[in-house]
Amino acid sequence: MARSSADDMELKRSCEAGILSKEKDRETVVMSMRVAKGRGVWGKAGKLASRHMAKPRVLAVTTKKKGQRTKAFVRVLKYSNGGVLEPAKVYKMKHLSKVEVVPNDPSGCTFLLGFDNLRSQSVSPPQWTMRNKDDRNRFLMCILNMCKEIYGAIPKVVGMDVVEMAMWAKDNTTVKVTQVSTKDGPIESLVGEADSQVAIQKDLVLQTEDEDTEALLDTYIMAIGEAEAFSERMKRELVALESANVYALMETETVIEEVLEGLEIASICVEDFDEWLGIFNVKLRHMREDIQSIEWRNNKLELQSDSNVALIDELDKMLVLLQIPPEYEASLTGGSFDEGNMVKNIEACEWLTSAIKNLEASNLDPIYVKLRAVREKRAEFVLLKCTFVRRASEFLRNYFPSLIDFMLNDKGNFSQRGQLQRPDHADMRYKCRTYARLLQFIKNLDKSCLMPLRKSYCHSLNLLIRREAREFSSELRAGSKASKSSTPLFEGPASANQSISITDTTADAYCKMITVFIPLLVDESSFFAHFMCFDVAALAPSDESDNNNPVAVSEPPGSSAKPINSSAELGVLNQFLQELLDGIQEDFYAIVDWAFKLDPLSCISMHGITDRYLSAQFVDDACYQIEKYERNVRQIGVVPYIPRFSQLAARMEQYINGSRDLVDQAYTKIVTIMFVTLEKIAQVEPKYVDIVLLENYAAFQHSLYDLANVVPTLAKYYHQASEAYEQACSRHINLVIYIHFEKLFQFARKIEELMYNMSPEEIPFQVGMSKVDFRKMLKSSLSGLDKTINAMYRKLQKNITAEELLPSLWDKCKKEFLDKYATFLKLISKIYPSETVISVNEMKDTLASL
């Protein structure tokens, strides 16, 4: 048999070590046992019905001396993660009220300990299971003996016999021989091992119980003085008892037969019940199988139903993409393009564009891309697109010439004898705008169809403009009252009055021609670029245009339109503009030829008129584009028109031909507007005024540095921008310094104000200006100097978008701070000469190290 854990000295030492780690006072472990802990569940009539899963524990009986008294405890120890015993629960043995062996355990090794001081009696107490009955008896005997010795009473014992326990203790007590010294000499004494510690029988059976037992036995006269007589007596009583039993059996024979008959009937019934139960069991098993089959099929049907619903939803969504609405199909295949039907046509185009885009592979789930229905519908949509684009293109190719023909046939649109008619294309543009969105959809659906439409529009409009220019030019010449000069140039005397009259007449005619038709040509070119879906924001004079084509593409600064990035598309636009304006220059030449025939000297004034007009138009347009930037929103970084102006100035200086005064006038007007607009933009957000100004003035100087060295007019504005930059830097830097060293410089400002009215020696005696106040201010301002300076740098860095300006700004900031600090020290040396303050050099070294 395996050794009991009660004899395991290593276990006892582990228990002592575990208890000592938690308790200050040392306790003696009398006995320790390995047990399994379970927890019972209260059943009916308050009995424990079952227990939960067992956990390994160690029960230890310990004692602790406290003066003359001895206390006993029952401790529960558990194993930690490292396998070390540690205390889990402690029970005082004086509160032990019951020891009960659990009847549900057939082995009899499970018991529970009841304590009368537990807070909740509704919670079932833990159950302890030993390896065998010997361990159980040994542990419980130890507890009972200690209760008797220390507290003078034993708890209530339930589920086992106390006498039986005493007999077990007697049988399992090892006997050891000891030498006992007496007056007759040493003799051998047989002492039980248990008796050496505790007298079990004496402890378990009280003296009063012994006396009661003897009195009970005395009431019976056993007559067992002689063995033979007692034996004869026993035999006689046994025979009498047997006779009585036989007689009783004979008397109850009929009853027994009835009982046997009843038992036979009952056995038959039990057999029938067993057969019925077998039949029911088979039926129930079949029913369970049927139910499982039904549930499996039901789950499968539910899954199939959910899948069908999801599939129907997906197919409905797909059908929406694949189905062509009847009203749209009618518009796309055979609808009219009259103005009244254009709303329906545009809606149909929007649907078709969206439908084609939705069926693209990138916008479809990969599982739908290869579906035959999707491929067929995609091909159908493409065919529908081609049909609609062809019909729309044919309509517009015919519409533009018919519109122009209508205007050509109306003589009221042209100049007539005695009446100059300024061209008015407002009605024509209004009608064309009706089809602007249609052209945009044509471009999205098939860009190649725009080329014939652009050609048709340019050719038709060119006929109209040339007719208008020709009629206007002819009426100008016919209506001018000037006689032809008969004197050749540089020959014979000339009349001054006559020359001046001819020059004025021809100049007025030429000026009218320019002021009427140049804006018209610019407007028509711009309208053409937008109407025919060139992604252009605006049109302006270009250096690359030739004499026949005085307009070309230019994107205004900050325009929201998408710029043309392709030089090929830019070339296409210029080519169409050439076709649009081709031949119109002949009518301008006709005015010049007519003036030359009247007076050759008048052509000089015409040249000046041309230069002044083009310059004025260009400058006005540039100023308008700059003024558009005046918005009520916060500006971040450099405004776009500053780098644009540097590019413009570089080109103007590159292509200038002697008209220095006109160019300088243009610079003056444009730069003045730029600076005024910049100031207005900066004022939108007062908090960031100086940041916006210094960044933009710095960008202006950087972009015009080279030109300012050779162009005096630009040099003047360069210096103006430099001064404004320095002022903005100074304001911003002072603000940053005062934010972080406000108390320091406020104190200096107070000193300066007081020095106007009193001597320096009197100032320390003023309220708030004592040496103590000075030291407090100095400590709050200069303690944590590194963090304050770093915060000042971050403040400069926070809102600056041009990072290249940060180093120079930081250098200016450090210099300005050192200057202010030096001034502060001069004041302090006069008022508080004995105070120790960080010197300027030390402050300079601190700034340099960061």
NORDAZI-V370291 format. One line per field, one symbol per residue. ss: DSSP state (H for helix, E for strand, L for the rest). psi: psi as a letter, one per 30 degrees, with the letter a starting at -180 (. if undefined). burial: # if it has 24 or more other ideal C-beta (glycine too) atoms within 12 Angstrom, else .. A space follows every 50 residues. Layout:
ss=???
psi=???
burial=???
//
This chain:
ss=LLLLHHHLHHHHHHHHHHHHHHLLLLLEEEEEEEEEEEEEEELHHHLEEE ELLLEEEEEEEEEEEELLEEEEEEEEEEELLLLLEEEEEEEEHHHEEEEE ELLLLLLLLEEEEEELLLLLLLLLLEEEELLLHHHHHHHHHHHHHHHHHH HLLLLEEELLLHHHHHHHHHHLLLEEEEEELLLLLLEEEEEELLLLLLLH HHHHLLHHHHHHHHHHHHLLLLLLLLHHHHHHHHHHHHHHHHHHHHHHHH HLHHHHHHHHHHHHHHHHHHHHHHHHHHHHHHHHHHHHHHHHHHHHHHHH HHHHHHHHHHHHHHHHHHHHHHLLLHHHHHHHHHLLLLHHHHHHHHHHHH HHHHHHHHLLHHHLLHHHHLLHHHHHHHHHHHHHHHHHHHHHHHHHHHHH HHHHHHHHHLHHHLLELLELLLLLLHHHHHHHHLLHHHHHHHHHHLHHHH HHHHHHHHHHHHHHHHHHHHHHHHHHHHHLLLLLLLLLLLLLLLLHHHHH HHHHHHHHHHHHHHHHHHHHHHHHHHHHHHHLLLLLLLEELLLLLLLLLL LEELLLLLLLLLLLLLHHHHHHHHHHHHHHHLLLHHHHHHHHHHHHHHLL LHHHHHHHHHHHHHHHHHHHHHHHHHHLLLLLLLLLLLLHHHHHHHHHHH HHHHHLLLLHHHHHHHHHHHHHHHHHHHHHHHLLLHHHHHHHHHHHHHHH HHHLHHHHLLLHHHHHHHHHHHHHHHHHHHHHHHHHHHHHLHHHHHHHHH HHHHHLLLLHHHHLLLLLLLHHHHHHHHHHHHLLHHHHHHHHHHHHHHLL LLHHHHHHHHHHHHHHHHHHHHHHHHHHHHHLLLLLLLLHHHHHHHHHHL
psi=kkkkffgjeeeeeeeeeeefffkekkkkjekkkklkklklkkakgglkel lakkkklkkkjllkkjbflkkkljkkklkafggkkkkekkkkffgjfkjk kkffjffgfkllkkkggkejffkkllkkkleleeeeeeeeeeeeeeeeee fglllkkkflkeeeeeeeeefgkkkkklkkklfflklkkjkkeeffekje eeeejleeeeeeeeeeeffkjfhhekeeeeeeeeeeeeeeeeeeeeeeee egeeeeeeeeeeeeeeeeeeeeeeeeeeeeeeeeeeeeeeeeeeeeeeee eeeeeeeeeeeeeeeeeeeeefkjkeeeeeeeegllglefgfeeeeeeee eeeeeeefglefglkfffegkeeeeeeeeeeeeeeeeeeeeeeeeeefee eeeeeeeefjffflklkgjkjkkjgeeeeeeefegeeeeeeeeeejffff eeeeeeeeeeeeeeeeeeeeeeeeeeeefkiklkkfklkgklkkkeeeee eeeeeeeeeeeeeefeeeeeeeeeeeeeeeeghkikelklkkfflaefig klkkklkgkflklkfkfeeeeeeeeeeeeegkfffeeeeeeeeeeeeejf fffeeeeeeeeeeeeeeeeeeeeeeefffjlhlkkkakkffeeeeeeeee eefegkifieeeeeeeeeeeeeeeeeeeeeeefejffgeeeeeeeeeeee eefgeeefffjeeeeefeeeeeeeeeeeeeeeeeeeefefheeefeeeee eeefffflleffefglkggleeeeeeeeefefkheeeeeeeeeeeefegk fjfffeeeeeeeeeeeeeeeeeeeeeeefeeiffkklkleeeeeeeeff.
burial=...###....##.###.##.......##############.......#.. #....#########......########......#########..##### ##.##..########........#########################.# ...##.#.##.#..##.###..#....................#...#.# #.###............................................. .................................................. ....................##.#...#..###.#.#....#.###.### ###.##.##....#...#.....#..##.##..##.###.###.###.## #.##..##....###....#..#.#..##..#.##.#######.##..## .##########################..#.#..#.............#. .###################################.#####..#...## ########.....#....##.###.######.###.##.###.##..### ###.##..###.###.###.###.######....#.######.###.##. .##........###.##.#######.######.....############# ####..##..#.##..##.##..###.###########.##.###.##.# #..#........##....#...##..##..##..#..##..##.##..## .#..##..##.###.###.##..##.##..##....##.#..#..##...
//
